[in-house]
Amino acid sequence: MIRISTIFIAICMVLVAASLGLVLYSVAGISGTESAIVALTALTFLILYNAVSMRLRDRSDVGGQIADLSRGTADLARQVAEFGRRLAAMEGRVASSNSANSDRVQSVVGEINELGGLVRQLAATVSTHEDLLAGSAPASAPAPAAVARTEPEAPVDLIAPFEERPTTPPPLSAPPPRPTPPVVQAQTANAVPAVNGRNQTQILATLRNAIDENRIDIFLQPMVTLPQRKVRFYEAVTRVRDERDQLIAAEEFISIAEASGLIGRIDNMVLLRCVQVLRRLMVRNKDVGVFCNVAASTLGNSTTFAQCLDFLEANRALAPSLVLEFKQSTFRALGPAETENLAALAQRGFRFSIDHVTDLRIEPRELADRGVRFIKVPASLLLDPKQASASDIHPSDLSDLLGRFGIDLIAERIEGERAVVDLLDYDVRFGQGFLFAPPRPLRPEGASATGGASPNQAQDIQGSNGSGTSSPSAATSAGTPAAPSQRVTGNAALARRI
């Protein structure tokens, strides 16, 4: 379609040529024919001039368009190159991710095959053990060594740690009268919580002998959810046995052990036992956890802490389930070295708990930044009306305040049903105390079982701790090696659970 400007220019050129011919005809006296020829000639020149000017203008416009097109093509080429580079980087990442996933799958397949071999060995061991039990059934009385190995296994129920517990603890009445061997009488004496009438020198000597002869026992006390009362965690409580198999409570020997520098060796042994018990528990359920107490002097001693850190680094996979517990006074008196060591544990994924709380002046933000995820407060302290005026927050709001920073409140030392009802009004999620279950002992040599690890792995763990865990007295009992028999008993129990 012809543009309006072109039509206007054509009309103007015709008018100019006609005007020129008319002027020549009327003014110059030229004839009409000559005036028409002159007018046509002028119109032709005007048409040629317009055509040439338009052609030149079109050429300049085409050149600009070509330049613009070249610039757009160059930009498009750069963008295509950039997209190609990004696509190549994404393909590389996908390839590396696929390679890593395949490596992980191969490692998992290898571990599953290894576990299958261990289960087959376990089944063969169980069969042999049952054959031995069937062959020794007609015996008149069990041997003292066998009693020592099997009798203490019952107190701690590691088979179903997440089943519901009764609302009240089972009665601690004595079993029906039956003939009791001397070893069993010595075992029942272990129920005594402490040994009285000892001075510090005697306790120190007993403590040294107990460490050298591996008479450091672990008692487990469950922590339950409220109000369901399902076992969620266990706290490892340390006890020391003397030469007469009588127990010394931690309150009696901790201060002496810290003053004499023995607490580091005790903490190393307790950490080893806790890791082994945790492995046994996690065979049944991966959500179970164990609280392990660590002394302040261990955290501040560079040599002892280095040994503990090496051992915990080797068991870093258990960090989400192993909770290290410290006193409130320890956290309030942290020095530069203790703070650095605590940060090293937090960097490796280990979580912390605070117990022995004496007041509710708590800074949850500071504790959460240091890796604290649990705070254990005595039920009597939470329910004390005086704490509402002595602390910055009412005890009923403490659980919500701690929950905002990812810290769970545990009410400990619960001994009555009335306290449970009152604590539910305070939104307390976890409870611990004799109302649910008292601390129960493990087998005397039960912690020597690695809970699914091979014997070589157990030796590696013991070597990293720096102290052995097998009792010399148990190895020479009744003239037979007791450790293999005891390991068979633990494997048989594990097989029955599976």
KOLDREN-445174 format. One record per residue: x, y, z of N, C-alpha, C in turn. Coordinates in steps of 0.001 Angstrom, whole numbers, plus 500000, padded with zeros to 6 digits. Layout:
<pts>
XYZXYZXYZ/...
</pts>
This chain:
<pts>
500850498796500000500000500000500000500876501241500000/500581502165499015501390503370498902501142504262500112/502250504749500615502144505605501796501554506966501405/500929507645502337500304508956502093501353510001501740/502542509885502367503599510864502074504034510778500622/504080509577500045504479509428498643503450510071497708/502162509847498027501106510474497224501178512002497301/501433512504498490501527513965498668502688514524497870/503838513832497874505010514303497135504721514292495624/504031513241495169503706513169493734502788514313493320/501782514607494124500869515721493820501621517034493782/502559517192494737503333518437494777504201518578493526/504819517446493115505651517533491908504813517872490680/503618517316490532502739517624489399502337519089489415/502009519605490602501628521006490721502783521930490365/504010521534490840505176522372490524505425522399489006/505346521234488351505592521180486902504502521938486137/503238521758486568502143522468485885502270523972486073/502643524408487253502827525844487518503935526417486654/505004525612486520506120526095485693505676526246484218/504919525273483692504449525378482303503481526534482129/502596526752483133501627527841483053502323529183483077/503355529312483925504097530577483990504775530864482655/505381529829482060506059530032480774505054530381479683/503881529821479729502886530085478674502298531484478799/502041531926480045501365533215480234502311534386480304/503445534220480844504376535343481055505383535415479910/506020534270479613507091534300478604506536534263477182/505301533977477029504709533967475699505037532733474913/505430531664475581505760530421474892504457529719474577/504504528995473472503306528310473054502923527219474043/501688526761473888501200525744474820501943524431474709/502347524069473503503050522790473340504400522835474024/505113523924473770506441524049474380506338524118475905/505314524880476379505138524955477843504838523575478431/504063522741477729503772521383478225505023520521478250/505867520681477178507112519896477149508009520270478320/508135521612478545508970522074479668508402521539480982/507074521563481137506459521075482379506716519580482581/506603518794481468506881517356481578508343517089481899/509222517899481318510647517728481612510936518022483088/510346519097483596510546519427485020509976518333485917/508804517803485509508222516711486313509105515466486304/509709515204485124510605514030485044511810514190485953/512421515401485908513584515643486782513193515523488274/512050516039488604511611515947490004511394514481490417/510811513712489467510579512291489792511913511552489961/512878511845489043514192511196489158514892511598490460/514820512876490792515463513339492036514852512660493256/513541512569493269512863511919494416513235510443494515/513295509779493332513641508351493349515050508125493863/516014508971493374517411508810493831517533509088495321/516880510145495799516964510464497231516347509353498096/515232508816497595514615507723498366515507506478498383/516159506193497239517061505040497205518233505210498166/518813506409498211519924506658499133519454506525500589/518268507066500842517760506962502209517490505509502592/516962504709501672516708503286501961518006502536502217/519034502881501448520319502205501672520871502500503067/520773503759503485521262504090504833520443503370505906/519134503273505685518293502563506658518638501081506699/518863500466505551519226499044505516520562498805506201/521508499714505996522793499564506687522647499614508187/521821500525508695521589500566510146520904499317510657/519952498828509866519275497604510276520230496412510296/521108496371509286522097495276509267523025495373510476/523442496590510828524302496755512008523572496321513285/522295496736513393521519496312514568521369494798514608/521129494198513440520987492752513382522290492051513770/523406492618513364524703492032513728524929492096515234/524601493248515828524750493361517273523823492384518000/522576492247517554521658491282518183522145489858518042/522718489537516862523252488185516663524422487908517603/525273488917517783526409488736518697525925488525520143/524939489323520563524393489133521908523778487745522059/523052487308521043522437485985521102523501484886521189/524603485060520452525685484071520509526302484014521904/526488485195522542527034485206523900526088484514524886/524807484778524760523848484133525655523817482623525451/523886482194524185523920480753523921525164480121524527/526300480805524414527531480279525015527413480184526531/526799481196527161526633481173528611525717480028529038/524614479850528302523723478733528625524422477388528427/525243477290527410525987476049527211526949475759528351/527625476812528852528542476626529968527789476172531224/526641476821531487525857476427532655525334474997532517/524912474639531320524414473285531104525514472254531323/526740472587530856527868471669531075528171471531532562/528105472655533317528357472579534760527297471734535449/526020471910535062524955471101535660525116469625535323/525512469320534099525738467926533742526880467328534566/527924468137534799529016467644535641528573467375537060/527752468278537603527262468062538959526381466819539041/525515466663538039524649465477538050525474464207537953/526522464237537118527374463055536992528095462754538295/528644463798538959529328463572540232528357463089541299/527123463644541299526130463188542279525770461728542040/525593461357540787525288459959540487526424459042540907/527664459506540699528818458695541100528870458545542618/528620459667543331528634459584544795527525458678545301/526342458784544686525239457925545114525542456455544857/526162456188543725526516454791543450527537454278544449/528507455149544811529485454725545821528800454451547156/527845455302547523527134455080548784526326453795548736/525696453565547600524916452334547478525823451116547597/526994451200546970527925450077547062528385449859548496/528671450976549217529081450826550614527964450243551469/526710450687551210525587450132551976525403448654551673/525555448295550394525445446877550035526528446057550729/527757446611550774528821445901551483528520445732552958/527995446799553596527655446691555017526532445677555238/525545445658554325524455444686554466524988443261554330/525900443060553389526490441727553249527272441334554497/528002442320555047528758442026556265527819441700557425/526713442459557527525743442167558580525117440789558383/524876440421557114524355439089556867525297438008557339/526603438218557085527572437250557590527596437188559100/527488438360559749527470438379561214526227437679561760/525091437875561077523868437208561540523994435696561402/524608435244560316524809433801560155525727433258561241/526820434009561530527691433578562628526947433588563952/526079434582564128525311434683565359524359433492565497/523730433115564398522815431972564447523567430690564807/524770430522564226525553429337564558525962429349566033/526332430535566544526716430643567954525543430347568865/524342430851568495523152430585569298522839429093569314/522948428458568168522678427017568114523639426244569003/524940426617568930525917425946569787525619426191571254/525252427422571580524971427764572975523750426995573490/522706426875572657521532426129573088521842424649573260/522719424125572388523125422735572560523862422544573878/524730423513574211525456423432575479524496423513576659/523492424413576558522530424522577648521704423244577779/521321422666576637520557421426576699521384420283577284/522686420277576983523530419218577526523814419378579000/523821420634579489524121420873580909522860420991581753/521664420772581168520418420925581932520304419951583095/520725418662583003520551417741584130521432418050585317/522334419046585188523238419337586298522431419739587524/522969419376588712522232419611589962522163421075590312/523248421816590078523268423236590434524185423943589462/523914425184589092524792425909588169526115426238588825/527142426300587989528476426638588482528508428095588902/529374428463589859529413429855590312529704430815589176/530613430423588258530953431350587176529760431607586286/528961430535585996527777430714585158526761431624585827/526600431462587129525673432331587848526138433764587771/527423433963587903527948435319587854527751435952586490/527680435104585451527525435661584122526074435931583766/525176435050584184523802435153583705522867435875584659/523133435856585940522179436432586898522012437941586744/523107438738586551522911440183586484522343440647585167/522111439757584186521636440231582901520188440676582956/519411440151583907517984440439583949517630441854584369/518398442552585262517884443818585772517586444860584711/518368444930583615518135445964582624517422445355581437/516261445922581076515477445415579954515859446196578709/516784445611577912517184446232576658516451445623575469/515485444716575724514797444045574627513755444960574016/512924445539574838511863446406574321511894447725575063/512875448604574783512995449836575557511896450840575294/511077450671574243510063451657573927508657451178574226/508530450021574882507205449594575274506738450387576491/505437450449576663504887451220577778505232450553579104/505610451386580048505951450914581395504736451014582285/504655450244583324503544450392584263503596451735584950/502453452194585390502382453517586003503112453565587321/503275452485587975504007452431589231505108451421589106/506255451630589794507354450680589677506982449350590300/507533448249589738507219446939590302507733446830591717/507038446063592540507480445927593934508850445280593996/509635445750594941510993445270595114511055444177596166/510007443396596254509997442328597240510942441225596823/511381440467597780512339439392597526511648438239596832/512374437494595981511772436346595306511519435223596300/510782434187595869510511433063596774511800432440597267/511804431903598480513034431318599031513495430151598173/514810430144597923515428429060597181516901429009597552/517545427915597307518968427819597653519762428847596876/520552429621597572521326430703596965522810430412597095/523503430281595967524945430084596044525623431300596636/526875431146597089527585432289597679527745433439596705/527930433118595407528129434204594458526872435044594312/525689434380594311524432435114594208524222435982595436/524637435482596627524517436318597824525380437564597686/526563437397597089527409438577596868526765439524595868/526059438963594875525388439813593894524262440601594540/523490439978595428522393440705596074522910441801596978/524130441642597437524709442715598249524983443955597419/524989443804596057525239444967595211524117445987595278/522964445598595790521848446532595852522067447636596869/523070447496597741523345448529598732523844449763598009/523220450921598140523595452067597332524948452639597668/525452452494598871526740453071599220527348452259600341/528647452415600489529378451722601543529766452748602588/529269452599603789529529453556604860530752453121605666/531187454026606483532294453719607369533650453695606680/533842454410605590535112454459604886535650455879604942/536939455979605125537565457291605031538045457521603604/538560458705603337538954459054601976540107458188601488/541020457833602387542150456999601967541678455626601517/540752455048602271540235453739601892539449453810600582/538644454869600416537883455008599176538822455208597992/539912455980598192540862456203597108541549454902596709/541952454102597718542578452815597404541596451885596693/540345451870597187539322451050596516539076451519595092/539090452824594908538849453377593586539973453001592616/541223453071593077542350452684592210542262451206591829/541965450358592809541849448927592508540690448653591560/539569449378591744538414449161590877538722449556589436/539482450644589261539844451052587897540784450036587267/541779449574588035542742448615587489542094447271587179/541106446868587979540469445561587796539120445665587085/538832446828586515537616447015585718536356446706586531/536247447313587695535057447155588514534247448447588539/534178449104587380533333450290587202532059449820586511/530932449864587195529670449360586666528795450517586186/527924450193585245526979451159584692525555450727585062/524808451631585671523390451441585942522604452348584985/521501451856584473520680452623583546519342452978584183/519008454275584127517696454733584592516969455367583413/515761454917583091515064455427581903514483456818582125/514339457543581022513601458800580979512405458562580065/511223458893580544509993458553579836509318459821579350/508479459649578313507664460751577837506434460902578731/505971462121578855504790462410579660503700462950578743/502469462433578879501997461466579883502031460010579424/502588459711578217502523458343577702503383457368578502/504472457875579112505393457077579904506065455990579065/506483456371577883507287455491577040508749455876577174/509590454882577252511017455130577453511591455780576205/512247456923576378512850457648575259514368457734575396/514875457885576598516307457960576838516659457105578049/517962456862578213518510456234579409519644457115579923/519728457212581248520881457887581856521807456837582452/523080456946582110524083456019582627524586456535583975/524369455763585024524793456105586381525976455216586743/527036455826587250528273455109587533528287454599588959/528706453357589144528908452751590452530259452040590451/530887452012591622532180451339591802531991450172592757/532498449008592380532452447824593240533801447639593935/533738447358595247534973447101595989535306445610595908/536290445212596720536735443815596682535648442847597141/534710443325597938533617442468598430532351442619597585/532479443211596390531350443409595481530260444278596092/530642445196596959529715446187597477529862447468596663/528742448156596454528717449319595571529020450611596319/529737451480595647530013452825596144529349453794595178/528461454629595689527719455554594840528640456652594329/528213457278593233529036458318592616529225459510593543/528228459806594381528353460956595278529502460797596259/529900459535596551530947459304597534532347459352596940/532472459027595640533845458934595128534168459978594063/533176460740593556533463461685592478534443462756592938/534176463361594101535062464427594573536465463897594832/536571462687595387537889462102595643538588461779594326/537833461279593347538442460968592055538928462228591354/538181463331591462538626464580590839539869465121591525/539910465014592856541079465522593576542329464699593291/542181463397593076543330462529592844543685462383591369/542908462970590470543207462882589046542767461596588392/541894460830589033541422459565588459540129459717587678/539514460879587742538206461030587103538310460907585593/539471461261585024539631461135583579539563459692583117/540239458794583843540190457379583484538778456814583656/538091457267584707536713456803584921535808457274583791/535940458546583406535102459063582321535380458339581012/536644458001580759536966457250579542536269455894579540/536325455198580692535684453889580772534167454016580655/533598455032581282532145455212581227531700455551579807/532476456384579094532135456702577710532151455454576843/533142454603577069533208453355576299531988452487576575/531618452345577857530459451523578200529179452127577605/529051453453577656527843454086577127527714453860575621/528814453954574906528769453715573458528368452274573169/528894451336573951528563449930573726527088449657574045/526605450227575148525191450051575498524300450699574441/524711451877573936523911452559572920523815451727571647/524877451069571290524824450214570106523850449061570296/523842448500571484522888447410571759521457447928571699/521222449116572223519871449657572209519410450005570793/520317450511569968519943450945568628519697449778567688/520039448563568101519654447406567303518140447308567222/517469447687568306516006447620568372515351448860567796/515873450040568118515247451281567691516308452353567553/516290453073566436517292454086566163517049455382566925/515876455539567529515547456805568195515939456825569666/516525455766570178516883455727571589518137456567571813/518289457094573028519446457903573374519962457558574758/521227457864575003521874457591576283522539458878576760/522287459237578015522914460391578653524142459896579416/525284460502579168526540460105579805527119461310580527/527363461174581844527891462277582643529384462434582416/529828463691582294531239464024582117531605465047583182/532731464828583843533155465717584927533787466985584370/533772468031585199534350469307584773535855469202584596/536528468441585474537982468312585363538383467599584080/537550466671583592537842466015582316537764467004581168/536796467911581237536660468912580185537813469904580189/538407470142581359539493471105581439540879470523581314/541017469183581426542320468536581302542600468245579833/543656468839579292543923468697577853544258467262577473/545037466568578308545431465197577968544234464261578004/543477464319579100542311463444579215541258463774578166/541043465056577922540034465427576933540448465000575532/541740465043575246542191464597573922541866463122573707/542031462294574745541674460879574621540164460719574400/539363461453575178537911461367575001537493461856573617/538133462930573148537770463475571843538119462497570723/539270461828570839539626460832569821538610459693569792/538200459238570981537227458147571036535872458579570476/535430459794570852534150460280570346534216460556568847/535363460993568345535516461198566902535379459879566157/535906458787566753535779457476566111534340456983566116/533527457477567052532114457072567140531196458241566806/531622459049565844530868460257565487529488459927564940/529316458735564383528017458365563838526945458272564923/527363458069566181526408457961567291526124459304567953/526670460392567403526531461701568055525079462111568273/524143461874567334522759462305567605522087461581568763/522624460403569151521985459610570202522767459611571507/523974460126571518524802460157572734524834461587573256/524239461803574420524138463133575020525128463218576183/526018464197576136527004464406577202526412465356578238/526472464954579499525776465687580563526789466346581490/526537467614581805527401468395582686526543469043583776/527197469412584864526502470086585950526258471551585586/525266472134586221524997473557585995526169474412586465/526782474030587577527938474785588059529096474708587080/529241473588586362530311473469585367530109474461584234/528876474597583758528618475535582663528814476977583103/528509477273584356528649478653584819530099479022585109/530985478030585246532386478297585558533305477907584412/532792477927583171533621477543582027534721478568581792/535947478080581652537060478926581288537312478887579791/538374479561579334538662479550577882538936478150577347/539707477354578100540023475997577626538781475122577594/537961475208578658536739474403578684535775474814577569/535665476121577326534784476589576254535244476091574893/536546476118574667537077475623573387536835474126573231/537047473361574306536812471915574217535332471604574008/534469472383574662533030472183574474532623472488573031/533218473537572460532920473865571061533407472779570118/534545472140570451535045471048569609534069469873569605/533463469583570749532465468513570800531212468901570026/530796470161570149529595470602569427529807470569567922/531019470894567464531300470848566025531202469437565473/531419468443566303531337467048565857529927466490565983/528965467331566333527571466920566339527061466414567666/527841466449568734527385465943570024526539467006570724/525494466542571404524588467430572123524858467331573622/524451468357574353524753468444575772523474468549576595/523619468153577850522530468260578817523086468856580110/522238469540580841522620470160582118521781469526583216/522464469055584272521757468517585428522290469205586685/521865468698587850522208469326589138521851470815589119/520643471122588625520179472509588565519724472933589956/520262474057590418519933474553591754519019475767591728/518915476446590594518019477585590473517592477694589020/516563478512588783515980478645587444516439479910586739/517569480467587133518130481623586415518900481073585203/518175480880584119518693480191582934518642481144581747/519716481156580962519766481924579723519688480949578549/518489480696578020518358479651576991519105479957575703/519195481214575308519891481544574062521375481202574155/521992481567575259523413481266575436523656479763575490/522786479038576195522952477591576280522757476926574930/521760477383574159521516476800572840522690477046571899/523310478232571998524475478515571150525646477601571478/525710477123572706526810476234573095526491474762572854/525328474453572340525005473068572007524152472350573021/523599473043574014522747472411575013521377472142574400/520900470907574524519588470536573996518659469959575066/519180469745576284518344469209577362518751469895578667/517760470140579519517990470664580859517146469830581815/517801469235582820517124468393583796516973469190585097/515727469411585475515418470189586673514667469283587638/515039469266588925514283468454589888512815468875589927/511945467888590052510512468185590091510167469073591278/510840468869592411510555469700593584510904471159593328/511964471402592525512342472780592218511329473427591277/510823472672590307509829473223589399508518473545590112/508141472697591061506863472867591740506963473735592993/508137474273593258508325475108594445507709476486594192/506743476932594971506129478258594734507116479405594887/508175479219595651509136480305595857509909480638594587/510016479682593651510787479936592444510124480956591531/508811481139591664508122482117590825508628483535591085/509000483831592329509513485161592669511029485229592606/511706484088592737513168484096592751513766484094591346/513036483646590331513557483577588967512894484615588088/513457484813586882512926485801585947511678485319585225/511400484039585265510251483481584555509537482507585473/508235482415585316507472481464586122507802480038585685/507933479103586607508274477721586217507306477101585206/506035477524585222505085476958584269505372477386582837/506088478488582645506438478971581309507838478552580881/508566477837581747509950477497581432510047476542580246/509143475567580164509206474597579066508998475281577717/508032476202577638507798476908576376508980477790576008/509579478451576992510725479319576723511905478512576189/512190477394576824513299476562576355513003475971574984/511731475615574736511369475029573447511599475977572286/511486477271572508511741478232571433513183478190570961/514092477742571805515507477666571439515959476220571210/515004475306571053515354473922570752515852473128571938/515488473496573152515928472812574365514718472131575004/514868470861575352513797470098576010514010470102577522/512912470277578254512948470270579716512614468874580222/513471468348581106513278467029581711513126467228583213/512025466760583752511811466807585201512353465518585804/513314465639586719513927464463587324513518464352588800/513873463202589377513585462905590786512073462940591063/511309462361590167509863462267590351509570461013591159/508893461172592273508659460044593167507179459829593494/506282460652592954504865460490593270503989460841592085/502790460254592074501847460515590993501337461955591017/501253462523592201500786463912592296501734464859591557/503027464589591652503998465431590952503829465327589448/503492464135588938503289463966587494502107464803587025/501027464787587776499844465565587398500161467053587372/500897467523588385501245468945588421502199469313587285/503128468422586939504086468714585873503433468752584499/502357467994584338501639468053583062501045469436582831/500652470124583898500161471499583756501277472449583340/502525472065583608503674472884583237504199472541581843/503508471639581126503885471242579758505280470612579720/505585469795580720506860469074580748506708467802579917/507625467575578989507504466465578041508195465191578502/509207465305579359509973464139579773510087464125581291/510136462906581832510271462734583265511224461603583599/511811461688584796512759460680585270512629460590586780/512678459388587297512595459230588738512245457812589134/512266457561590439511972456231590953510511455840590739/509645456815590456508260456465590170508163455595588916/508987455873587935508951455120586684509854453887586742/511072454044587209511992452905587339513253453388588031/513801452596588931515079452957589558516229452607588624/517434453083588915518588452657588111518810451151588237/518971450497587116519139449046587108520512448696586562/521153447696587152522533447388586731522561446593585439/523658446766584727523954445902583602524606444630584110/524864443707583187525657442540583560527037442998584003/527702442340584959529024442780585400530011442905584261/529928442018583268530793442122582106529988442469580868/528732442923581048527861443155579903528350444275579018/529029445259579618529494446364578803530656445984577919/531227444790578105532321444380577243531834443920575898/530536443641575791529975443309574491529885444562573662/530222444445572412530301445632571581528997445955570909/527953445238571215526661445584570682526573445505569182/527096444428568614527020444269567181528335444460566479/529379444965567169530684445125566554531449443832566646/532389443672565739533211442482565738534251442556566831/534897441431567213535910441485568255537058442409567909/537450442466566650538525443366566279538127444811566490/536878445140566160536413446504566397536374446812567880/535995445855568697535985446079570144537388446359570651/538383445634570119539750445881570550540211447256570117/539788447694568908540162449030568465539568450090569374/538318449889569777537680450868570667538388450920572002/538740449735572522539421449715573808540792450361573680/541453450133572555542758450733572392542694452235572309/541675452761571650541543454208571572541231454820572916/540627454069573808540313454581575144541523454582576038/542461453718575751543648453686576578543560452774577754/542469452072577967542336451169579101541481450019578680/541769448827579141541004447643578800539713447593579550/538800446747579079537507446632579721537206445229580158/538098444300579963537853442927580397538422442716581772/537684442053582623538089441855584010539005440663584114/540191440784584733541059439645584905540442438580585777/539679439001586790539078438010587667538065437165586933/537312437786585993536331437016585234537021436049584285/538208436410583784538900435536582844539433434290583520/539706434352584823540271433201585519539258432493586399/537983432934586346536979432331587209536731430889586814/536722430007587813536426428583587653537395427912586709/538566428515586496539597427887585689539290427874584217/538262428568583753537911428608582334537808430044581896/538077430331580621537939431708580143536483432124580117/536144433121580928534742433505581078534284434466579997/535193435259579416534774436262578449534111435667577228/534646434589576595533939434052575439532552433551575779/532396432867576931531075432363577297530095433503577491/530597434578578090529694435693578321529292436347577008/530224436454576055529892437026574767528842436189574060/528937434845574215527939433968573610526568434232574219/526538434458575538525254434749576185524649436029575623/525471437090575479524963438336574919524494438179573498/525219437400572676524793437190571301523488436400571239/523340435415572151522099434640572154520907435531572489/521086436408573466519988437328573809519667438243572623/520734438733571924520513439599570784519781438865569672/520136437585569446519457436802568407517987436602568741/517683436346570020516274436182570384515492437456570159/516108438607570397515406439865570153515102440036568677/516101439705567817515871439828566380514752438917565920/
</pts>
